Amino acid sequence: MFDALAERLEDAWKKLRGQDKISQANIQDALKEVRRALLAADVNLQVVKAFVKEVETKATGAEVISGVRPDQQFIKIVHDELVDVMGETNAPLAEADNPPTIILMAGLQGTGKTTATAKLALFLQKQKRSCLMVATDVYRPAAIDQLITLGKQIKVPVFEMGSDANPVEIARQGVAQATEQGIDTVIVDTAGRLQIDADMMGELAQIKKAVQPHDTLLVVDAMTGQEAANLTRTFHEEIGITGAILTKMDGDSRGGAALSVRSISGKPIKFVGVGEKVEALQPFYPDRIASRILGMGDVLTLVEKAQEEIDMADAAQMQAKILEARFDFNDFLKQMRLLKNMGSLGGVLKLIPGMNKLSGADLEKGEVELKRTEAMINSMTKQERENPDLLAKSPPRRRRVANGSGRLERDVSELVTKFTRMRGMMKQMGQGGMPGMGGGMPGMEGMFGGGAPQAGFRGYSGGGKKKAKKPRRKKKGFGDL
């Protein structure tokens, strides 16, 4: 969602490249570009004015550190101000001294409030907290059924009394049941409206008074831009909220909501929804978001995603197989599926520093190559996956795999050749050697269209015969993570 903003800010840095210091004169063009970038991202005008003024004050008074270029120092100042505007640190959920902790979910229709309720329940469940979801939306058709279905999917119970019951009474009895059963957290899903009205606010106020929530979270659609900030302020003034959840952060939003909510409403963004899947909810970290906006990646989030999917026992076993050159196509397929579970290829790569320059076409090509590789592996027999040499020695086997996957025989031959070469290189690397890295990982050849970012993928770039080159210092890239 921050791609357009990041590209516009690139123009600001260019204004200072080649300068020997930051001055009142040379900073003006850069500040104009920052202002344009933020306005184009639909950031609230008041926030933009205050942001630019603060950056100007800090930049003109900054001493350029020896060895640091003026544009680099300016980026650091903008980064720090972005973090400040968005809230400096992550705002965690409240936790009651005497369970259950009660969380009230509010918002307009269409923002993904019911789905966000289930996402939050799953997030807390992963933290070893037991949850109960309470369905009080008796107005929207199938809202209760939707929450029950989501509850079954994530194995979290749902308390409901049907669509004829009073929402306030449903909430009260749901909390009472959670208390009796010793449940840690109750999440109350409330009804939304197409727009703010007196009935909506009145009912929310009654539910809040009845259950005394420890957190009242407003679910807002990031696609609404700065209007999300105005909505958050209105809800806070009417019923009192403690934070917001921004949904659809993986969509075409320009980023204005994330940069405006805290300043306009005074309340923090606590979580962001980054996809339709029930697992797609992340805590909001201002420093990480600022790094993404400025093209610095987000390695901490990448590591956390990997930790959720990787079993440490499996990782140790995989390491042993790599060192002994026993890594086979089954293992490779498992790694590809692990990558898929972490999210889209584009979403994962953009968390890696330097990968923000990849174009949509490059990422699409990469997705296609991975699918083709997976199709070829799925067309192999169990014995062929475990022993790639069978395919290397048998043209009929390669033809059968090619026919089964809709590829050419040479595609299968190339896959097997690269895989065998990669397995040998992995073994040598484990033994302290550093062989030539030509050939790359199977299925990755040319996936980024030969662009500059490809160089960052140590061991992942294209194959084919290449002229010998003089040794050079290796660059850090995807293979170094």
N, C-alpha and C positions, 0 to 999 in steps of 0.2 A: 504493500500500500504506500510505502514511502519512496518508491522508485523515482517518481516525477520530482518530488521535493529534493531528493539527493542529486538528481541531474541539474536542477536549477541552482543549487548551492555550489556545484562544481564551477559554475561561471563566476561566482563570487571569489573563489580561491584564485582563479586565473588572473583576476585584477591585481593581485599582490605578488604574483610570481615575477621574479627578476628584480624585485625591489630589495634594497639593502636594509631597510628598516620600516617600521610602521609609523606613519605620520598622519596628521589631521587631513592633509591634502590627498594622499594616495588611498586612504581608507574609504573615502566617500563613495567611489564607484562600487566598491565591494559591498558596502552597506546597502546601496540601492538594489543590488542583486539579491541580497538576503531579504530585503523587504518584499521585492517582487516574488521571490520563491515562497515566502510564507503566505502572502495574499493569494497566490495561485493555489496553495494547498488548502485554502478555505479556513485559515486561522483567523480568529476573531480580531478585528481591527485594533481594539484597545490593547490586546496582547501583543500584536505586531509592533505597535508604536513603543510600548514599554520595553519589549525585547530589543529592538534596534537601538534605542537610547542607551540601554544598559550595556550592550555590546560595544557601542561607540565609546562610552565612558571608560570601560575596562581596557579597550584596545589602545586608545590614545595615551593612556597612562601606563601602558605595559612596557617594561624593559625587555628587549629581544635578547634571549639567552644565547650565548655564544654557541655556534654550531646548529642553531635552529633557525630555519628560514621564516621570514615574516608571515608567509601564507600558512605555514604549519602552526605558528603561534596563534594566528587568527582563528584557525580551525579549533584549536584547544579552547579559546575563549568562547566561541559559539557552542561548542560541546558542553561546556560547564553551564552556560546560560540555558541551554535546552533542558539539561537535567534539573536546574533550578525551577524552570517554568512548569515542568511536569511533576514536581514534587520531591525531588532529591532522592528519596529512598522508597522501597516497597512498603506499602501500608498493609500489614497482615490482618487477617480476620480476627475479630474479638473471640475470646475464649472465656466462658463463664467459670467462676470459682466453684460453683455448684451446678453440675450439668442438669438439664441439657442447655447447651448454647443455642439460642434461637436466632435464626437469620430470616428476615422478611425480604422477599423479592418483589420489586415493583417495576412498572414500566408500561409503555403503550403497547397496543397490539402490533404484531409484526416485527418486533425487535428480537425475537428468539428467547423470550423470558422463560418459557416452560423448558425449552432445551437447555438453557443456561442453568436452570435449577438442577437438572440431572447431571450436567457437566460438573457443577460445583459439588454435588453429592459424591460423584466418582473421585474427584480430586481429593476430597476429605477422606474417603474410604482408603485411598492409597496411603494416606498418612495415619492409617490404623484408627480412624475415628468412625464409630458406628453412626449411621444417619437414618432419619425418617423424613420422607417428603410428604407434605400436606397439600392436598389439592383443594383450593378454595375458589377456583375460577368456575363458577356455575353458569356463566353466561355464554362463553364461546363454545360452539358445538364441538364435541369431541376433545375438549381441553383435558378433561379428567382422564379419558381413555388414553390420550397421548402420554400423560405423565405415568400412568400405570404401565404402558408398553415400555417406556424408557426405564422405569423402575425394574421391570423384569430383565431388561437387557443388561443392566449394571448390578443386578442383585441387591437392590435397595428397596425396602418396603415403602408402600404409599398408603397414607391414611386418607380415606374419602368417605363421604356420606351421601353421595349422589348429587344430582343437579337441582334438587328441590330444597336442600337444606340451606340454612343461613350461613354465609361465609364466615362471619365472626364466630359462630358456634363451632363450625368445622375446625377453625384454627385453634380455638380454646381446647376442644376435646383432643385434637391431634397432639398438642403439647402435653396434655394430661397423660395420654397414653405413653408418650416417649419417656415421661418422668417415671411412670410405673415400671416400664421395661428397662430402665437404666441406660437409655440411648444417649449418646454424647451430644448429637447435634440434630436440631429440627430445622428444616428448610421449608418455609411457607411460600407456596406459589400463589400469587394473587391475580385477580382479573385485570386485564388491560382494557383500554378504550382506543378508538381511532384518534381521539384527541383528548386533552385534559378537560375534565368537566367536574362540576361540583359533586355529583354522585360518586364519581370515582375517588376523589380526594376524601370525601366523607367516609366511605367504606374503608379505605386504607387507614384513616385515622382511627376508626373504631377497632380494626384488627390490631393495629399497633398498640392501642391502649389495653386491649384484652390480653395480649401475649407478652408485652414488654420485651421486644427483641433486643438482642445485644448488638446486632448489625442490621441496618436497613440499607439494602443495595438496590440502586436503580440500574436497570438493564437498558442501555441505549445503543442505537444503531450507529456505528462509526460512519456509515455512508451519509448521514445527515450533516456531517461536517461541524461547523461551529454551532449549528442549531442544537447539537447534542449537549454542548456546554450550557446553552440557555435553558434547555429542558431540565438539566441537572439542577441548575439554580432554582428554577420554579418549584420543582419537587421538594427541594430542601427547604425553601421558604414556606411551603404549604404543610408538609408533614414531618420534615426533618429526616435527612438521610445521612448515612455515615460514609458512603462511597459509591462508586459506579463500576459496572461491568460493561466494557465496550465489546459489542459483537460485530461480526463480519469484518474483522481486521484483515482478513485474507482477501477481501474483495477489491473493488476499484476505488475505495476511499482514498482521498488525497492526503489524509493525515491531520486535517484541521481539528478533528474532535480530540485526538490524543494530546494535541498541543494547547488546547483551549480549556478543557474541562476544569482542571485544577485552578487556573487563574480566575475564571469567571464564576465558578460555583463555590470555590474554597474547599471542595471535597475531593479526595484522591480517587484515582482510578485504581481499583484493587486487582481486577482480572481483565484479561482480553480473550475473546473467542477468536480462534485462528483457523476455523474450519467447521464443517458440518458434523463431523464425527463427534461422538460423545466424549472422546478423549481430548478433543481440541480446545482445551482451556489452559491458559498460562497465567501465573502471577505477573502483574505489571511492574517491571523494573525500569524506572526512568533512565538510569545510566545505560542500560542495554539498548533501549529504544533509541537514545541519542547516538549511540555507536552505530546502529543500523542506518540511521538517517544520514550519517556522515561517511558511510561506506566502510566502516571499520569492522563489520561483522559482529557476531555475538557468540563467541566460543563457549561461554558459560551455559547459555541456553542449549547449544548443540550438545555439550557434555551431559546435561541433565536429560535431554531427550534420549541419548544413547544409554544412559544408566537405567532408564525406565524399561528399555527393550532388551538390554544385554543381561544374560545370566552369567555370573562370574565363573561358575563351574564350566559352562560351555566355552567361555572366553579362554580359560586356562587350557582346556582340551584342544581348542582351535589353535592356540599358540604352539602346543606340542606338535600338532599335525603339520603346521607350517615349517617348523624347524627340522622336521624329519622328512619333508617333501612328500607327505601323505595327504596333503590338501587336495580334495577332488571336486568334481562338478556339483555334488550334493552340498558340499560346504560353500561353494561359490553361490549356489542358488539360495542357500540360507542367508548369506550376507546381503544378497540383492533384496530379499524379502524383508530383512531387518531394516534396510534403508527405506523401503516403502512404508513400513510401520511408523517410521519417524516423521513421515509427511511426504509431501511432493518433493521431487528432485530439486526443483527450483527453490522451494522453501528451505531445504536443508543446505544447499550450496550457498545461499545468500547469508547464512549465518557464519560462513567462513570468510575471514578477512581477505579482501582483494577480489572476491567472487561477485561483488555487486554489479560489475560491468557486463556480466553475461546477459546477452539479449534474450528476448523471449523465443526467437527462432533457434538460438543455440540450445536453450534448455529443452525446447520441443524436440529437437533432433536427438538430444541425449536420451530423452524418455523413449523415443522410438527405437534407438539402438539397444537400450536395456530390454525392451519388450521382445525384440528380435532374438537377442541372446537367450532370454528366458524360454522363448518358443523352441529354440534349437535344443536346449538342455532338456526340456520336457519331452522332446521326441526321442531321447536316448533311452536305452534299456537300463535297468538297475546296474548291470555289470559294466556298461559303458560309462556310466556316471562315476562309478567307483574306480574304474581303471581306464583313463583317457587314452592309454597306449593302444587299446583295442581299436579305437577309431583311427589313430595315427597309422596303423598298419593295414587297415582294411578299407579300400575304396567302396566296396558294396555297402558297408555299414554307414559310411559318410553319405552315400547317395540316399539310403533309406531315411536317415535323419533329415537331410535336406528336403526330401519329398514330404516328410511328415510335418515340417515346420514352414513349408512354403518358401524356402530359401534355395540358393544355388549350392552345389557341392563345394565350390571354392570358398563359400562363406563358412561352411562347417570346417573345412581344412584350415582356414585362417584362424578360426576360433580355437581349434585344438592346438595349433602351433603356438599361438600366443599364450594359451593356458599353460602348456608344458614349459615354455620359456619363463613365464612368470613364476611358476612353482620352483624352478631351479634357482631363480634370482632370490626368492624369498628365503630359501635354505641358506644360500651364501651370505645374505644379509644377516641372518640369525647367527652365523658363525663368525661375523665380524668383517666379512668381505663387502665390497661395494662394486658390483659388476655394472656394466653399461646398462642403461635403463631403457634401451630401445625396445619397441614392440608393444609395451603397455598392457593394460589389463584387458582381457577379452570383452568385447562388446562396447568398449569405450573409445575405440578408434574414431577419431574425427568427430566425436560427439559435440565438440564445441566449435566446429566449423573452422578450425585453424586460426582462431582469433588469439589475441595476446593472452587472455586468461588461461589458455591451454598450457602455457609454460608453467603455471603454478601447480599443475597436477603431476607431481613427480611420479613417473612410472605409469601414468594414465593416458599419455598422449599417443598420437597415431602410430601405426605400424608401417610395414613395408621396408624395403632396403633404403638405407641412407648413407651418404658419404661420411667417412670417418671425420670426426671433429676433434680439435684439441681439447684436452681436459679443461674443465672450468669449474669454479666453485658452484656447488649445487644450491639451488634456491629452495627456500622453505615453501611448502605448498600443502595440498590435500593429503599427500602421503606422509606428512610429518605430524599429523594430528594424532 
